[in-house]
Each structure stands twice: as C-alpha cells, then as structure tokens.
Amino acid sequence: MSKEVLVIGGGIAGMQASLDLADMGIRVHLVEKLPSIGGKMAQLDKTFPTNDCAI
Amino acid sequence: MPENHASDIRIGVFICHCGSNIAGYLDMEALADFAETRPHVVFVQRNLYTCSESGINEIKKGIQEQDLNRVVVASCTPRTHEPLFRSSCAEAGLNPYLFEMVNIRDQCSWVHMQEKTDATEKARELIGMGIAKAALLQPQEIILSEVQTRALVIGGGIAGLTASLSLARRGYEVVVVEKDQALGGMLNHLYKLGPQMQAAKELAAETVQKVNAHPKITVFTRAHVTQVKGFIGKFEVTVETQSGAKKIDIGIIIVATGAQPLVPEGLYGYDGKRTVTQFQLETMLAKGLDAAVRHVVMIQCVGSRNDERPFCAKICCQTAVKNAILIRRQYPETKVSILYRDMQMYGVENEAMFRDSKAAGVRYINYDPADPPQVKADKVGVYHPLLGRKMELAADLVVLSTPLLAREDAHETSQLLRVPVNENGFFLEGHVKLKPLDFATDGIFLCGSARFPANIREAVAQGLGAAARASIPLSKGSVEVEPIISVLADEDACRGCGLCVALCPYGALEVRQTEKGRKVHVINVACKGCGICAATCYQHALSINSFTDRQIEAQIDAFLTVHP
C-alpha cells in the first residue's frame, strides 16, 4: 500500500491531521481550494478560552 | 571568555523591518548603527522580512561569506520564527544553538507605537543584551532517545479499550490496567445508548472480545499502577496485579480512567428507590420498570452548575432525553416530565433526539434554580413560568440528573504520573485547543471522561485520537529533545540535598550516589529547561545551558553600558 495520504481541506483540522501524519513519517498531500491554508481559524482574532491569537 | 578567544567570536546581526510592523515605529538606521559598535559584531544587515526566503538566504550568506559564528536576529517573537532561524543557521553549517533572537516587534514597535524615540531606545537595549548573550553561547546537540514501543493504557472503559485496539492494530504492544474485575467500564452499567439506542452491553461485549482476542494486548484486571519512573520512551511502570507486582518497560502512557456519577445524598429526597439517579435508572430500565410507575419526573442539573460544582457536565441532558424516549416507547401509558434549567442538546443527533422526545409526548418545564422543584411523597411541586403559577406533578418515580465527577483516585493518579488536574479534579490537557489529548509532559496522553464527562461517541473519538497522537513517538522509534536543559555545571558544589528534585515538575532530576557522594543527576530527555532547579539551587551547582549566570550577567552589563 502506498504510504502517502491525501488531506482535503487546509483548515485547522486538516492541518493538524497533516502534521500528525507527517510526524509519523508519512508523506502528506494537503489540498486547499483557497490561495492559502489556515481556514476559518486564520480569519479569527483571538479564540476562547485561552484568548491566544488564532493565527 | 574562557571558552572562546574573544577574537574568534564573529557575530552577525540581522534587523528585521517586518514590512512596516517594526520599521514604521522604530529608527532602524539608528539600531543598525548601534549594533555595529557592539563588541564582536562584524556584520550588520537590515532586512525587509528576515523570515522571507531572501532574508533566510542573507543569513546563510552571512555565515558563509562573513565567517559568522554567532547569529542574532532582532525581529518578532521566538514563538513564531526561532525554529526557522535556527534551522537556517544549521543549513549554513552553524550550530543552531549559536543563534539568539531579540523581540523588537512585540516588545517595542507594537507596544510603544506612539513613542518612537523611547521605543528605539528600548530596542537598542534589547539588541545590546542579545549580542552580549550571543557572544557567550555554546553549541548544543539535539538529544536523541530511543522509544520502547509498548503502550500502557490505564483504564479499561470504552475510551481506553478503543485506544488500546487502535494502537494494537498498528502493531504496538499494549498493556491495559483495569481496577475492576471486568473490562468495559461505564458501559457495563448502561442500558441503551443514544441516539441509535444500541444496547450498551452489546458494544461492551464486542469491544472487550476484540481486546481479549488481540495478541498484542495484555490485560490486567483488578490491577493498579503503583509506580511510574522515567520519561517518554523509557517509562518503568510497576503494576500491582492479582498475581503480584510486575515491572514493565513502557514507551507511552494513555490515561483513560473515566469518571464517576455524583450520588446526590440529601438532594431532592434521594433514597435510591423512589428517587434515583439517571445512572440507576439505566439499570432499572434494563430490568424493566415496575408496572405501577405511571408518572416519571426528571430533574436536571442536580448537584451541578452551583457554587460547589460550577460546571455543566454536558451529557446529563442527552441522557435524560434518551431515557425519557425509552420510557415513552416501552411504557406508552407512563408520562414523563423533565424539569430543566437549560437544555444542553448540542449537535445534529442530540437536537433530533430532543425533537423526537417532544413528539413522543415528553413534557418539559423550565425551573428557576432560585425556586427549585420540591419532591413530595407522591408529587413534585414546581413553578411553571408559562402558566405563571405553582403546579404539582404526580410522581411515582423521580429521576435526578447528576453530573459525572472526577474519580476520587484521580488525584493519586495525577501524583503518580506528575500530570495536573484542574479545579474540578479532572485531568488537565497540555493546551485546551491545540493539545486536547496530550498532557504537557511528553509521552503521556488522555482520553474519555478522565478529562471531562464524555458520551460514548466522544470517548471513542478521543480514544482514537489519543492513540494517533501516541503513535507519533512510537512510529519514529526515537524522540528528539531540545538540548536547552539543566546541567550540573558545578558538580563539587552539589550537596545532593534534593531540593531541586522535589520541585522539578517533570521528574527530570534524581539524586544518585557517586564516587564524590550524593549528587543530583539530570535526566536530559525529561528536562524542559524551565530553570526552576537552577533558580532554586542555593549552591549554584545547576544551571540552564543557554541561560547561564554568566550569560545573564553579560546581558545585565550590556543593558547598563547602553546607558553610560
């Protein structure tokens, strides 16, 4: 089986999944329809409850 | 400079404009001019964005062409770009720990936007201090440590069993430690699970059968973890089993110890017979309700969302609605009323179940916690806000929706593993958003109701997630550890008093008997470089290798000389 994974969507869920897979040594192809990854989270200012900068 | 000849030190300083983020508020030319006057600085450059590809190339070019052996970048926060700048140094052949970062954006241009002169002055001071420290930096090597590919899962409920199966299917050995006689945890006591109304015992039996059949999983029931030593990859765990104590080498640990339902002694006439908890109702439903029960009244938020327990356990509403539907379907003659403060029915399935319950004739009445329902001999009194009057509901059976609480022994487990619990006694994850299934301590993970009351779906999802997170170090076979750590810099000074050992939050220190007597030993892999030990040691024997007293004193001196 090919040890490569396709992740569709580069929001926080897709990015975290990609990072965890890559950390396991698996090649990941992350596909995002917009010009940049980050998704909704990148559009937020601060997120509850820690109020750290979302980006 | 005993370690380096002063003449050998060649510092390059890169000052980032960050577009106009920094350059818009500070006098960049003055900063560059200042940096050039500092000792050992042989190269100064301003960049529009030091973190851009061209900025990174400038750092590499500087190291190679100017023969730099220390690099200072004055820009944003180390939290964002220190790893990038360090790896750029490494790519150009410089040890990445000969890099120092100065934050003139967050600490100068952002916070002092209206005060250009003073902000520039502060940036000068910070850059001067960074350069002084850089001159004294020593190369450090990333620490590699092997990982034992065996996992310990504490708790044999649905979360722990799901995590165990997931890890075992990836080929890792798993040891499950369960304190009860049987695996399955809370599932063994439940009737049917919402929203599909699957029989809890079926799910439990199916999962337990898979666990028992898996050759990679070893299960100890009626067993306890009594001692945990070591660190990620190399935990030495002692398990008290039915056949005596066993020492097991473990790579990672998953905490899946679950929670326990509140027994509402003294609340609403609780007696465990006519007035029971939702948890007890599950058993009653499994056996079949008494035919005489025609009127059931459920009361929500019993013992929660109050001063003593301010939290909402979040799964009691869906449990009440689910049980109300089951009663209405199995005993159509029996009426069910739910007295609630707010209904916590998040998600598509729960909301659908809520609607279904209304269609099935479940009656909902809102109550005010300042004027709570009164449970009487065969009735429950409640103020009905829509009718605007008190009313009495017939009640053959009163069911109290109590929260799941942290287990009483959670505190012991917390001390055993040196992981924190929160103010409600539940285990506290590494980061609420970004590390929901990891503890701050490397190699220890959590899932299920040990973290906070979870329904089955959530417990399963978290079990799978914790197993996936745990697979990262297991699949690599080794862990890389930041080498900015505590070192016993002055072995002779150490008296082996153990004060630092008691204070270390990571279990990274131990006192060992050596030829020179009792001396502290730093377990490099476990150390996070927090500095508590170095600050505590009254003999100044311990020191953090990139925050030595000499480096910090040099920074203070530099600060003072900027103001002659």
Interface residues (C-beta under 8 A of the other chain):
Chain A: D20 D23 M24 G25 T47 P49 T50
Chain B: H431 V432 K433 A468 R469 S471 I472 S475 K476
